[in-house]
């Protein structure tokens, strides 16, 4: 898997490159230190995943992500930062990046890259738990547009609130197996891969 690594701190770039290349399937094919580098190198190298810092001088990671995704909506961008900033998280969600992790979560970086590479959306648990409060409202989801029943909507809301299948089942007086079946049907209807994508999709629908 080919990776492009962008961070304005050379020490961080070097450390991340070393960590990533401990996995023989990961190859850092380019590095840069600015949002401008990210846009230019992405167009040149077409990496499988772009791993990028947010806070950089001139053009930051969010601005670079917006430009790259405008040119290539299928771009897989994983943002990595030392700052768990609420505004950054919301903007990253709305732009369409595939993930947002804190740099100190070193153990999760490689699994996150692997997940993003196959189309999943990844947010650290600390961040994921805050998304409902950050994006707020729950009235905007159009059930008719997506052929979602009231029961399915209740299950989606449970997922968005961070509940497990067991907790959703207990809340709705269903079995865990029934909840799993509903979730499988919901993911098919919305053309999504997993619970994280479902939660992000729902919360983005209700953040307008």
C-alpha positions in Angstrom: 0.0 0.0 0.0 1.4 3.4 -1.0 1.3 6.2 1.5 1.9 10.0 1.2 2.9 11.5 4.5 2.5 15.3 5.2 3.7 17.0 8.4 5.5 20.3 8.9 7.6 18.8 11.7 10.5 16.9 10.2 11.0 14.9 13.4 7.4 13.7 13.4 7.6 12.9 9.7 10.8 10.8 10.3 9.3 9.0 13.3 6.0 8.2 11.5 7.8 7.0 8.4 9.9 4.6 10.6 6.7 3.4 12.4 4.7 2.8 9.2 7.5 1.0 7.4 7.7 -1.6 10.2 4.7 -3.1 8.3 6.1 -4.6 5.1 2.9 -3.9 3.3 3.2 -0.1 3.8 5.4 2.0 1.6 5.9 5.8 2.1 6.3 7.0 -1.4 6.5 10.7 -0.6 6.7 13.2 2.2 5.9 16.9 2.4 5.7 19.7 5.0 2.7 21.8 3.9 -0.8 21.7 2.4 0.6 22.9 -0.9 3.0 19.9 -0.9 0.0 17.6 -0.2 -2.0 18.9 -3.1 1.0 18.8 -5.5 2.3 15.4 -4.4 -1.2 13.8 -4.3 -1.7 14.8 -8.0 1.7 13.4 -8.9 1.9 10.2 -6.8 -1.8 9.2 -6.4 -1.2 7.4 -3.1 -3.6 4.8 -1.7 -3.8 6.8 1.5 -2.8 10.3 2.4 -1.8 10.7 6.1 -1.7 14.4 6.9 -1.2 16.8 9.8 -3.9 19.6 10.2 -2.0 22.5 11.7 0.5 23.7 9.1 1.6 27.2 8.0 0.2 28.7 4.9 -2.3 26.0 3.7 -3.4 23.7 6.6 -4.5 20.1 6.3 -8.2 20.8 6.1 -7.8 23.3 3.2 -5.6 20.8 1.4 -8.1 18.0 2.0 -10.9 20.1 0.6 -8.9 20.8 -2.6 -7.8 17.2 -3.1 -11.4 15.8 -2.5 -12.8 18.4 -5.0 -10.4 17.0 -7.6 -10.7 13.3 -6.5 -13.8 12.6 -4.3 -12.5 9.0 -3.8 -9.3 10.2 -2.1 -8.6 8.5 1.2 -7.4 11.1 3.6 -6.5 10.3 7.2 -5.9 13.4 9.3 -3.4 13.1 12.2 -3.0 15.8 14.8 -2.0 16.5 18.4 -5.1 18.7 18.8 -8.5 17.3 19.7 -10.1 20.5 18.5 -13.9 20.4 18.2 -14.0 22.8 15.2 -11.4 20.7 13.4 -13.4 17.5 14.0 -16.6 18.9 12.6 -14.8 20.4 9.6 -13.0 17.1 8.9 -16.4 15.3 8.9 -18.1 17.8 6.6 -15.2 17.9 4.1 -15.4 14.1 3.7 -12.0 12.9 5.1 -11.9 9.3 6.0 -10.6 9.7 9.6 -9.2 11.9 12.3 -6.7 10.5 14.9 -4.6 12.0 17.6 -0.8 11.6 17.0 -0.3 10.2 20.5 -2.4 7.1 19.4 0.6 5.5 17.8 -0.7 2.0 18.3 -3.8 2.8 16.2 -2.2 4.5 13.2 -1.4 1.4 11.2 -4.8 -0.3 11.8 -6.5 3.0 10.9 -4.6 3.3 7.7 -5.5 -0.3 6.8 -9.2 0.4 7.5 -9.2 3.6 5.5 -7.6 1.9 2.6 -10.6 -0.5 2.2 -13.1 2.3 2.5 -13.9 2.5 6.1 -14.1 5.7 8.1 -12.0 5.9 11.3 -12.2 8.2 14.3 -10.5 7.5 17.6 -12.8 6.4 20.4 -12.3 9.7 22.3 -13.4 11.6 19.2 -16.2 9.3 18.1 -17.8 9.6 21.5 -18.0 13.4 21.1 -19.4 13.5 17.6 -23.1 13.5 18.6 -22.6 16.5 20.9 -20.6 18.3 18.2 -23.1 17.9 15.4 -26.2 18.2 17.5 -29.6 17.9 15.9 -31.3 14.6 15.0 -34.3 15.8 13.1 -33.0 16.2 9.6 -32.6 12.6 8.5 -35.0 11.8 5.6 -36.3 8.3 6.1 -38.3 8.3 2.9 -35.3 9.2 0.8 -33.4 6.2 2.0 -36.3 3.8 2.5 -35.6 3.6 6.2 -38.3 2.5 8.6 -39.0 4.0 12.0 -37.4 0.9 13.7 -34.4 1.2 11.5 -34.1 4.9 12.3 -34.1 4.1 16.0 -31.3 1.6 15.5 -29.3 4.2 13.5 -29.8 6.7 16.2 -28.5 4.2 18.8 -25.4 3.6 16.7 -24.9 7.4 16.4 -25.1 7.7 20.1 -22.4 5.1 20.6 -24.6 2.3 21.9 -23.5 -1.4 21.4 -25.9 -3.9 19.7 -26.8 -5.2 23.2 -27.7 -1.8 24.5 -29.7 -1.0 21.4 -31.5 -4.3 21.7 -32.3 -3.7 25.4 -33.6 -0.2 24.6 -35.9 -1.3 21.8 -36.8 -4.7 23.4 -35.2 -6.7 20.6 -32.7 -9.5 20.5 -29.1 -8.8 19.5 -29.5 -11.0 16.5 -32.5 -8.9 15.3 -30.4 -5.8 15.7 -27.6 -7.3 13.8 -30.0 -8.2 11.0 -31.4 -4.7 10.9 -27.9 -3.2 10.8 -27.0 -5.4 7.9 -30.1 -4.3 6.0 -29.5 -0.6 6.8 -25.8 -0.7 5.6 -27.0 -2.3 2.4 -29.7 0.4 1.8 -27.2 3.2 2.5 -24.3 1.5 0.7 -22.1 1.8 3.8 -19.5 -0.6 5.1 -19.7 -0.4 8.9 -21.1 1.1 12.0 -18.6 4.0 12.0 -19.6 5.0 8.5 -23.2 4.7 9.5 -22.8 7.0 12.5 -20.8 9.6 10.6 -23.3 9.5 7.7 -26.3 10.0 10.0 -24.7 12.8 12.0 -23.6 14.6 8.8 -27.2 14.4 7.6 -28.4 16.1 10.7 -25.7 18.8 10.9 -27.1 21.0 8.2 
